[in-house]
C-alpha cells in the first residue's frame, strides 16, 4: 500500500491505495494550539489510524510542528498595492490563485483565460479556444498543475498550467456553464450549468462519469467535501442537493430557503453545510442527514456569498445590504458585524488562519477585517469600478482582487 500525506489546513489528508482502489482519510487538527505536545498528539492519532506506520510518523510530527509555527506567528501584516494585471480586452469574470500564490488565472468576456506570474506580474500564457465568455476558472489545488475553465459556450476545458496545452474539452451541457470545482484529490472536475444539471468528469480519461439530474432550475453553486465522496449543488429552485459522487445518486434535498441559492459550502470535516440565499438568510445543515440545524438571520438584503473558515468554527456572510457578518458555527450567534462598505458585498473569504476576513464590494474597494471583532483593519483602494472577486493565497500574505475595471490587482 502506498501512503501519501497531504497537509491542508486545518488537517492532514492520508491518501492510499487499498485493494487497487484509491482511498483517502482526513485527520482533523482543529484543536491544535502552539503549545500542544506534537509527539503526544501524533501518537494519539496513530492509535486511531493504523495506516500511520513508524516510517511516516516522523513526517507527520514535522507537519504538525510546522502548523504550530504558523499558528504562533504574530499577525499585523499590512497589504500594499503591488501590481496591476491588465491585458483582457473585455471585463474579467473571475480570478483564482494556485495554492502557493505563485500563479494567478483570470477569466474574461474576451473568451480567454490568462495565466500570470504573481511575483513579476508577467503574463505567462493565454488559454484560447472557447467560443464564448470564460465565466469560471479554477486550479486543481493543492497540486496546481491543471486549470479548468467553464464557458457560456456550454463546454469546460482542462489545461496544463505549465504549457497552456488543452488536455480535454468536456461537452454535454446544453446551456452555459456557470460554476465548476475540482475535488481535492484532483481526479474529478464538476461543472454546474444553466441547463439545471451538474456533471462529473474524469480528468485522466476526459470522459463524463455521471450526470446529476434533479434540480428544476439553474445550478449556480457547487462544492465537493474534503474527502471527495459528496458534492452539493445550489440552484435557483431555492434548494441545495447533496449527491453521492460514486453513484450520482441524490442523497438529500435541503429545503427551507425561500429564494434563489447564491452559495453553498461544506466545512472541513464534512459534518456541516452552510447555504446562502436571496431570501436574506443563511442556513446551517447536518451534512450526514440533510436536516436543518439553524437559520442565521440579521441581514436586510440578499446574501450573495457565504463561507466557513478552514476550522469550520466561524461562518462569514456577505450581503447586498453592504455589510458582512460573522457567526459562531457552534452557538449560531452573530459575533461580529462588518460595516463600512458603501455598496453591496459580493464576495467574502477567510485567510487560511481564520483570523482575517476579506470582502469585495461594488463601492470599488476591498476591505480587510479582524474576524473575532469585526474591526476594519485596512481598505484596499485603487480600482475604478466594482470589485467582484477577492482571494488570499495559501499563506495568507498575498491578496488578489478582480474588478469590472478590467484589471486584477495584487496586494502584498
Secondary structure, DSSP 4 states (H G I P E B T S, - for coil): --EEEEEETTEEEEEEEETTEEEEEEEE-TT--TTS-HHHHHHHHHHH-TT--HHHHHHHHHHHHHHHHHHHS---PPP-EEEEE---SS-EEEEEE-SSSSEEEEEETTS-EEEEETTT--EEEEE---SS-EEEEEE-TTT-SEEEEEETTS-EEEEETTT--EEEEE---SS-EEEEEE-TTSSEEEEEETTS-EEEEETTTTEEEEEE---SS-EEEEEE-TTSSEEEEEETTS-EEEEETTT--EEEEE---SS-EEEEEE-TTSSEEEEEETTS-EEEEETTT--EEEEE---SS-EEEEEE-TTSSEEEEEETTS-EEEEETTT--EEEEE---SS-EEEEEE-TTSSEEEEEETTS-EEEEETTT--EEEEE---SS-EEEEEE-TTSS-EEEEETTS-EEEE-
